[in-house]
Amino acid sequence: MSCVELRILIVKTGLKHYQIARKLGWHSSKLSSVLNETYQPSSMEKEDLVRVLGCRVEDAFPSGRKEIA
């Protein structure tokens, strides 16, 4: 499973991945790793990311799986 909610929030910003990574002081591969779920961001990294995206941590990183009917 990929970070669907996070991907949607990124698209809504209208920013490119590299632009978001630059605002965070990250390499673009780090953001890609977060999106591919090969890297688990720390609590502080999540806070920084949602600040750039203009949302809450719960919106970008929901804790439970949602069932699709």
N, C-alpha and C positions, 0 to 999 in steps of 0.2 A: 504494500500500500504506500502511496506517496502522500505528501502533505497537500491534499487538495485544497483545504481551507486557506493555507498559507499561499499557495499558488494563485488562488482567486483574489486574495487581498493584494498581492503584488500586481496583478493585472489591473485591478481597480485604481492603483496609484498612477498608472500611466508611465511609470519609470521602467527602464531596462534593468536587468539583473545587475549589470556592472555599475549602474548609477547607484543602486541601493547599496551594493558592496562598498563602493567608494565612500558614501556617506557614513558607513559604519567603520571605515578603516580596515575592512576585510579584503582579502583577495577574492576575486569572483568565484574561484573554485570552492571556497569555503561556503558561500551561499549555495552553490550547486550541491555540495555535499549535504547541507541541511535539507534541501529540497528532495534529494534522493534518499534521505534518511540513512546515510552512511556516516554522518556526524551528528551527535546529539548536543545541541547548544546548551551552555550553562544557563542558569536563571538570569544572570546579568546580560548574557548575549541575547536571550529572548526579550528581555526588557528593552535593550537597545534596538533590536529589530522592530518590535511593535511600535516603538516611538517614531521610527522612520515611516512606518506604514500607517500610523495614525489609528491604531486599534488597541484592543486589550490582548493580553497574553492568552486568555481563554478563547478568544476568537481565532487566533492564528494557530494555537496548539491545543485543540480540544482534548480533554482527557479520556473520554469514552468513545467507543465505536458507535456509529449510527447505522441502524439497519435500513436497507433499501428494499422496499416492497415491490 
